[in-house]
Amino acid sequence: MTEQETIATLILQNVPGIGLMSMKRLIQQFGSAEEVVARHEELPSLVKGFSREQAQAIARTDLHEQAKREWEFANKHGIRCLGLGDDDYPAHLQGCVDAPLMLFYKGSADLNSLRIVSIVGTRHATDYGRTLCNRFVSELQSLCPDALIVSGLAYGIDICAHRAALEHGLDTIAVLAHGLDRIYPPQHRAEATRIISHGGLLTEFPGGTNPDRYNFVQRNRIIAGISDAVIVVESALKGGSLITASLANDYGRECFAFPGPVGSPYSEGCNNLIRTNSAMLLQSAAELVEAMCWNTAGTASRPIQRSLFPELNEEEKRIVNSLRQSPTGIQVNTLTVQTGIPIHRLTATLLDLEMKGVVRSLAGGSYRLLL
């Protein structure tokens, strides 16, 4: 992405009164953010429902100056501005309908690593949760030494996951709910400094953004969307980690939860996720590797070659064609609408395709094409 396109994207990302989806449609329609900014005066006549007030907002001097300052700050401090569509933009996240237009990244890890695991949980971690988290990361390092651990740098399970990754030699990404001009909580500044050299700091928020409460909920969709699998270690019946788990299911990600003792307040959320089939029960890293079809050689994670597939009948081809349009997976109810195949026949056909190694079932009743 050029400097001009980056600055234009930064302008559009901060325009008030225009939602993310509307802005994405504008960029798609005009071919680039730079073109949208350049032709802002024409938008009311070219785009149905686009008001003159919205067009004037794009031209606001303060937004243009803010975008230039953000670009200069990023250059000065070695921060990469990753626009939606850039090669280095997280591919998993890019497939999510609400992916940010721009991400700010300072670090060394590949955001498109082969195996990305997000670990989340309560801020009030118990000894049980901390022990589970550390043991899991240690086991995962021995089984998948190239795994990338993602969390949110918060108190409790988040910081435990980051520390375990650093201790056991895995790269780790901290997704922040504020700009990269600060660290919150400040007590985790030492870990954040180490993470830059052994992973990275990632955010969608520009400099000057405070760690306000609602930003953490917004941040959680990046933690869910960037990953192959989301693991909840400990959670009460309500909490941000349950939002992340719900998002993971919406995005077609595999979601796992460690069970906890009956009656333990910070295991009730995990136990409920398992009880409602919103997450698969997890007891060890070996179970994760088996469920994800990962191995140390990495062969199981490579796409299956189309030439190895068996012959498909017409209904199977329709299912495959639908799934091909959504790499993150499609829920079975949506799939029956798209294909026109009755639900009873669709589920049977999906089972046949799964046995043939063509599709894979996900938590939450979704399916993903193995291509």
N, C-alpha and C positions, 0 to 999 in steps of 0.2 A: 504494500500500500504506500503510495507516494505521500510526501509531506502535505500537499494540498488536500488529498483525499482524507487523510487522517484528521486534519484540522476541520474539514467540512463535517466529518462524522462526529467529532467532538461537539461541534455546534448543534447538530441535529439531536444528539443524545440529550442535550440540556434544554431544548425548546419546550416551554410550558404549554400545556393545552393540546399536545399531540401525543397520542399513545404510542407505545413501542411498535405494536403491530401495524398501525397506520404509517409510521415512519418507515418501517421495512418495506411496505407496499410502495411507498413513494420512491425509495431508492431502487427497488426492482423495476418500477415503471420507467424511471428516467436513466437507469443504467449506472448511476453512481451518486454518492452523497454530494460530491462537488457540483454535479449538474443540478441537483435539487436546490442547493443554495444559490447557484448562479441564476436559476430561473424562478426564484421564489415569487416574483411579481406575477408570473403567468399562471401559477398554480390554481388560483380560484377559477380561472376559465378552463383549465385543462383537467382538473380533478374534481369529480362530483362531490359536493358536500364540503369542499375545502374553503374556509372563510378567508376574507381579506385580513381579518385580525390575526389569523394563524400565519398567513404569509408575512405580515409585518413583524411577527414575533421572530421568524427566522432571520430577519435582517437586523435584529437588535444589536447595537454596537457592543453592549456589555457581554453578550454571548460570544461574539467574535473575538473580543479581547481576552475573555476567559479561556477560550479554546487555544489561542496562541500561547497564553501563559502556561497552560497545561502541557502543551507540546514542548515548550522550552524547559519546563521543569523535568519532564520525562527524559529529554536528551541529556540534561545536566547530571541526572542521578542514575543513569543507566537503566531506565524503566522502558520496557517495550510496550508500545501501543498496538494491540492485536485487534484488527477489525474483523467483523464477521465476514468470512470468505477467505481470509488470509490462510496460507498453508500452515502456519504455526498456531492458529486458533484451534482450541480443543475440538476435535472432530465430533466426539460424542455430544458435546454441548451444542455444537452447531446444528445438530439434528433436532434440537428442542424448539418448540414453537416460540417460546419466550426467551430465547438466547439473547444476551445483551449485544448491542451494536458494537461496543468497544470494551475490551478488557485491558487492564494495566498489569503488567507482569514484571517482577524483578526476581531473577533466579537463573538456575542452570539446568533444571530438569526438563525433560521432554514432556510437554502437556498432552502428547499423543502416544504415551508409552503403551506397551502391549497389554499390561495388566495394571489397572488403576482401581484401588480399593479405598472407598471413603469409610472412615470410622467415626461414629458420632455417639453421643450419649449425654447423660445428665451432667450438669455443672457441680452436682453434689455427689461425686463419685465415692463409693465405699471402697474398703480394702479389697473386697471381692471383685468389684469392677476393675480396679486398677491392676490387680493380679491377672485377671482374664485378659485385659488389653495387652499388657506387657508379654504375657505368654503367647498370645495369638500372633503378635508381630514377630516375636522371636522364631516361632515355628514357621511363619510365612517366609521369613528371610531364608531359612534353610531349604524350603521347597521352591520358592520363586524369588531368587535374589535380585531380580530386575523389577519387582513390584514397586509401584508408587503409592504411597500412603497419603490420603487427603483428609484434612479436618479443618476446624475453624478457629484454632488458637485460643479458644475460650477456656475457662476454668474446667476442672473435672476431667471427663473422658477425652475431650479434645486435646488438651495439652499432654495428657498421658500418652495418647497415640503418637503425637509429634516426638515426644521424648524417647519413646520406645523405638521409633524409626531411626532417630539419630543414634541411639545407643547400639542398635543392631545393624547399622550400615545400609539402611534403606533410604532413598530419597523421599522427601515429604513436602507437600504443598499445603500452605496455610491460606485459606480463603477468608478474606477480611470483609468486615461490614463498614468500612470507612476507607478514606484515601490512603495512599502510600506515604503521606507526609507525617504519619504518626503510627504508633503501635498501641493497640488496646487488647487486653489490659496491659498497662505499662510494666507490670510484674513479669510479663513474658517477653520482654525485650531481648534478653540474652538468648532465648530459644529462637526468636525471630531472626536475630543476626546470624545464628548458625544455619538456620533453614535456608537463607539466601544462598549459601554455598553448597548446601546439600538438598536442594529442592527449589523452593521459591515461594514468594508472596504474590497472591493473585487477588484482584478486586475489579469490580465494575465501576467503583465510585471514584470520582476525581479528587484531587487534593483539596483539602478544606472541608471534606464531608465528615461530619461527626458520627460516632458510633451510636446513632439513635436506635431505639428499640425496633422499629419497623424495618430497619436496614438488615437486621439479623435474619428475619424471615425471608427477605429478598435474597440474601446471601445463601440461604440454604438450598435454593434451586440450583445454584452453581455446584455446590458440593454433591448434590444428587446427579445432576446432568453430566458432569465431567467424568463420572466413574463407570466402571463395568459392574461393580457390586457395591452396595451400601450395607454396612454392618452396624447394628445398634447394640451397644454393649450393656448399658444400663439406662433405664428411663422410667420416670414416674408415669402415671396415667395421662398426664398432659405435659407437653414440653416441645422444644424446638426440634429435638431429634425425631419425634413422631411426625412432625411436618416434613422433615427430610425423607423419612421412610415413605410417607404418602406420595411425595413427589417422585421418588425412585420408582414406585409402582406405576405412576402416571406416565413416566418416561420409558417404561419397559425395561428398567434396570432390575437385576436380581437383588432382592432384599433379604437380609439374614438378621437374626436376633439371637443373642445368647439368653437362655432361660435363667431364671433366678429363683431363689427360695420363695415358697408360697408365703404371702403376707409381708414380704419385704417391699417397702414403699417405692424403692428405686429399681425394682424388677417388674412391677405390675405392668408397666407399659410394654416391655419386651414380651412378657408372658401373654399379654393380650394380642400383640401382633402375631404371635405364633398361633394362638387359639383361633383367630379369625382368618388364618391363612394369608395374612398380609406380609408375612415374612417366614422364611424357612428357619427351622431350628438349627442352630450352629453350636458345636462343642469344641471344634479345633480348626486349625488352618488346613489340615488334611481334608476335612469335610468340605471346606470352601473350594480347594483345588479340585476335588472330585466333582463337585456340583458345577463348577465353571468349566470343566473339561480342560484344565490347565495341567501342564507337567513341566519338569525342569528343562526339557529340550525345546519346549514351546511349539511342538508340532501340532498339538491339539488345538491351538489357538489360531492356526493359519486357516484362511478360508478354504472350504471344500471346493475342489475344482468342479466346474459344471459338467465336465465330461465324465465324471465318476458317478453322476446321478443316474438312477434307473429311469426307465421310460415313465413319463407321467401321463395320466389321462387328462381329459379336458378340464374337469373340475379341479384337479390338482394344479394344473397350469394356471387357472384363474386365481387360485389361492397364492401361488408363488408370485404371480404378477402383482397382486395387491401388496404382499409383504415386501416386495422389492422397492415399493414407493416409500416405505417407512423403515429405515435400518434399525430404529430403536424398538420396533415391535408394534403390533396392533392387538387391541383387545378383541376377544372372540365375538362379542356382540357387534362391534364395528365391522369386523371381517365378514360377518354374514350379510350385512347390509351392502357392503362393497361388492361382494361376489354374487349375491343373489342365491346362495346355497342355503337351504333350510338348516337351522341350528343343529338338529339331530344328525344330519348327514355331514355337516361341516366338522363337528367334533370327531366323528369317526374317521373322516378323511385326514384331519390334522394328526390323529394318532398314527395313521398309516404313514404319513409324511415324516413324522418324528421317528418312527421305526426305520425308515429309509435313510435317516440322517439328513433330511432336507430342511426341516424346521426344528426349532427348539422351543419348548414351553417355558414361560417365565412366570414369576409370582404375579398374582392378581388376574389370572386367566388370559394373559397375553401370549402371543407367539411371535417369534423372530426368525427370519430367513437365515440359514447358515450358508452364506455366500461370501 
